[in-house]
């Protein structure tokens, strides 16, 4: 939990809600997603789905899982490079482990990707807003590339181009909100006036500064090649699963469309790991492309298993390794964060960051 501290005070930690209520608030979205999957199976016909599973060629699962592993290793490498750009000097092995550990929580928490930012802050002492900026840039870049890869497939669907443009405009709008000073100032004032959010105003300020700075670096933009590699691995893994279910009619670009629908649909749902929404999106697009509903449901579940099994098992083991190494012990730095100087470049806000209380994830 991230808490504000005074200039001379220490970070304090305390639950925002009573324990049982907090657990329920976290489990409710996960339960809702699981109920969505159950409803999908009932709608399609469980017996037909079981028949589709029975025809699955299991040999395709191992290479699919290996591709998913490479997917997360590329994610960890890209994130490591971004973290170095905000002053987090951890080892690449530690950042890979933190990335996997964060993925385990992503599957059960809404906006769980920010868990990686919290863990990186605890490990490095870099402010949460800065580490959150690295996650934000990475996921926005990945989403944009996923949608771009789906463009040839979208062209064959009714209003497909419109949907692609809508998602692209949405991503551009988020980037503009984080980088254009006037737009950000409106968002900042809204956050400052919102109870429960104003305590994170410093994090929001640092997020704004670091996103602007990182997007201006050529090496950061070049690192998008690693995100493109993630798109390739995820697409190849899904293609293998479809071939294992004897779905031969879909080309590479059709599979890219299914992949884009799964990631974007899951992200927009705000459910933990997109569970439920991800599967519904996969089934919907596959059926539109002429795939039998039962085979489509089986493909959606197998994709969920492949994308969840690796980070859940690997992430849990990674977290145990990190705790044993004490990598997640809170660290602080006596050096001022680079955002203090960078923030002075934002017109009309030269002293705002200095007046804000420090924020700790410890």
N, C-alpha and C positions, 0 to 999 in steps of 0.2 A: 504494500500500500504506500502510495506516495503522499508525503506530508510536508507542509511548509514549516520552516523554522525561522526563528528570529535571527538577527545578525550575530548574536553571541550565544544563542541557545542551541540545544541539541535537538536532533530530529526526534519526534515522538511518534509512537505507533499505537493505534487503538482501533478497534472495529467501529465502522460507521453504523453498523446495524447489530442487533443481538445475534449471537452465534447461529442459532437455529434459523432465524429469518434470513441471515446472509447465505447460509448453505442452500436454503430453498430458492432464494433469488438466483443463485448460480445454477442450480439443477433444473429449474423450470424451463429455460430455453432448450436445454439438452433433451429433456423429456418430450417437449413439444416437437423437436426435430425427429426423435425416434418414433413418436406417434405418427408423424407424417409419413415416414418410411413404411410403417405397418399399414397405414391406410392405403398407401400406394400398392402394396403387395395384395391387399384384399381386393382392391379395385381391378387389378390386372388378372387375378386368379392365382393363388399360391401354388396350386397343382401344376399349372402351366409353367410358372417360374421354376419350380423344382425340376420339371422335365428339361427345361433349358439348361439348368445347372448340371443335370445328368449327362448332357451332351458336350459339356465343356472339356476341351483338351487341356489337361492340367500342365502340360509341358510349357505352355505359354506363360504360366504364372511366374516362374522363377526369373526369366529374363525381364518380365515386366517389373518385378520387385527390384531387380538390379538397376533398372532404369530409374525407378523412383528414388533409390538410394543415391544415384548420381545427381538426380534433381535436387535433393536436399544438400548434398555436398557442394554443388554449384551455388546454391543459395547461401550457404555458410561462407564460401569464399568471397562472394560478392559483398556480403555484409561485413566481413572482416576488413575488406578494403575501404568500405564506407566508414567503418568505425575508426580506422586509422586517420581518416580525414577530419574527424571531429576531436581528435586528441586521445582516443582510447588506444593504448599501446599494448593490448593483450596479445598473447601468442595465438597463432592461427588455430592450433589444436584446441585451446580454451574457447575461442569464439565459435568453432565448429560444434563443440560440446554444448555451449550455451544456446546455439541455434537449435540443436536437436531437443534440448531440454525445454525450450520455449514451445516447440511444436507439440509436445505432449500436452501442454495446457491449452494450446490453441484449439484442440479437439473438444474441450469441455467448457471453455469460457468464451462469451461474446467478446469480440475485439481482442482475442487472445494473442494476436501477433505482437501487441504492445508488451506482452510478458517478456519477450526477448529484450526490449528496451530497458525494462526494469532490471532484469538480470545483468545486462551489460553495465548499467549504472552502478549496481552493487559491486560488480567486479572491478570496474575501472575508476570510479569516482567522478566520471564525466556526468554533467547534468542530464537529467532525464529528458528534457526538451531536445537536447542534442542527439541522444541515442534514438529518441522517437523519430527524429528527422531522417535518420538513416533507414529505419524501417519504412517510413512513409515513402521515401524516394524509391526504395527497392520495390515495394508492392505496386506503386503507381506505374513504374516502368514495366514491370512484368505484366500487369493488366493491359496496358496499352499494346504491348507486343502480342499478347494472346488475342486481343481483338483484331489487330492488324493481320495476324496469321489466318484468322477466320474469314477475312474479306472475300476470297474467292468462293467459299461455301455460302456466305450470306447472300451473294448475288443471285443464288438460285431459289431463295425463299421469298415469300410475299413480304414486302416491306423490310426485307433483310438489310438493305443499305441504310434505311432510316434508323433501324435499331443500332447499327454499327456507328452511325454518326451521332446518335444520342449518347451512347456510352463514351465515345471519344470526346464529345463536347463536355460531358460530365467530368471526365478526367482533367481536361484543360481548365475547366472552371475551378476545380479543387486546387490545381497548381497556381492559377491566378490569384485565388483567395490567399494562398500562403506566400506569394511572392510580390504582388502588387501592393505597395504601401497603403494606398487609399482604401482598397478593398479589405486589406488586413485590419486597418484601423477600425472599420465598421464591425468586423468580426470580433475584434478585441474588446470594443466597448460593450458589445452584446454579452460576451463572456464575463466581463467585469460586473455586469448588472444581474447576472444569473446566480442565485444562491446555489452553493455546492460546486460551482464551476470556478468562481472567482479565486478560490485558493490556488488554482493551477495556472493563474495568469502568467506567472514567470515561465512556467514550462511552455506555454503557448508562445510567449515572446521569443524564447530561445529556439523553439521549433521553427518559427518564421525566419529568424536570422540564419539558421543553419541550412534550411531548405534553399533559401536564396543563394547562399554562398556555394553550396554543393552543386547546384544546377549550373553555376558559372564555371565549374572546373571541367576541363576537357577529359581528364582521366576518369572522372565520375561518369560522364556521358559515354566514354569508351567502354566502361565496365558493363554497359547494357548488353554487350555481347554475351556475358555470362547469363543474363536473364533470358536472352534468346536461346541459349543452350538449355535452360530449364524448360522453355516452351517446347523445344524439340523432344526432350526426354519424356515429358508428360504426354505429348501427342503420340510418340512411339509406343509408350506403355499402354495407352488406351487402344491403339490400333492392334496391338498384340492380344489384348483381352477380347476385342471384337472378333479377331480371327479365331481365337480359341473357342468362341461361341458359334463359329461357322457363319459369321456375318461377313460375306465377301463382297457385298455390293457397294461398300463405301470406300471412296478414295481418300487420300491423305488430307485433302482440304476439307472434305466432309467431316472427318474426324476432328480436324482443327476447330470446326464450327461447334461440334458437340463439346469439346474441351472448353471453348470460350463461354458457352452457355452455362457449363457447370461452375466455373470459377466466378463469373460475373453474377449469376443467380445466387450462388452461395454468399458472395460478399454483400449483395444488396439486402439479403435476408437478415443480416446481423445475428444469425444463429451461430452457436459454437461450431466452428469448422464448416459452416454452411450446411450442416446436417439436415436432411429433409429437402431443403430448397435445391441443393446440389443434385440430388438424385432425381427430383421431379423435373429439373431442367434437362438432365441427360435423357430421361425417358421421353419427354415431350419432343425434343429435337430429333431423336432417333426415330420415333414414330412418324414424324413429319417427313423424314427421309426414306420412309418405306419399310422400316424394320418392324418385325413382329413385336407387339407390346411385351410379351413374356420375355423374349430375348433382350429387349431394351431394358427391362427391369433388372434382369440378371447382370447385364453389363454395368448398370449403374451401381449395383451392390458390390460387384467385383472391383470396380474403380474405387469405391469408398474404402474397401478393405485394403487395397494396395496403397492408397494414399494415406491411410490411417495407421496401418500395421507398422510400417517402417518408423515413422516419427514417434508413435506411442511406445513401442518396445525400445527403440534406440534412444528416445528422449528420456525415458525413465532410467535407463542405464547411465545415460550421460549425466543426469541430475545427481545420481549417487556418486559418480566419479568426481563431479564438481564439489560436492559436499565433503568428500574425503580429502580432496586437495585444498579445501577451504578457499576455493576460487571465488565463491559467492559471499565471502566475508566482506562487510562494508568497507570500502576504501574512500578516503577523502583526499583532496589535493589542496595544497596551499597556494597553487598558482591560480590567478584569475582565469576564468574560462575565456576562450578566444571570442565568444559571443559578445562579451562586454565591449570590446573594441569594434567588432563588426556592426553592432547595433547602432553605433554612432553614425553610420552611413545612412540610416533610415531618417528621412526628413522629419523634423519636429519631435523626435523621440530620443534625443541623445542621452537624457538622464533617466529615462524611465526604468531601464533594466537595473541601474545601480540602486534604485529605491526599492526594488522588489525584494522580498525575503528569499533567501536561498531555499532550494528544494532538494530533498533527499529521498531516495527510495529505500533507505535503510530503516 
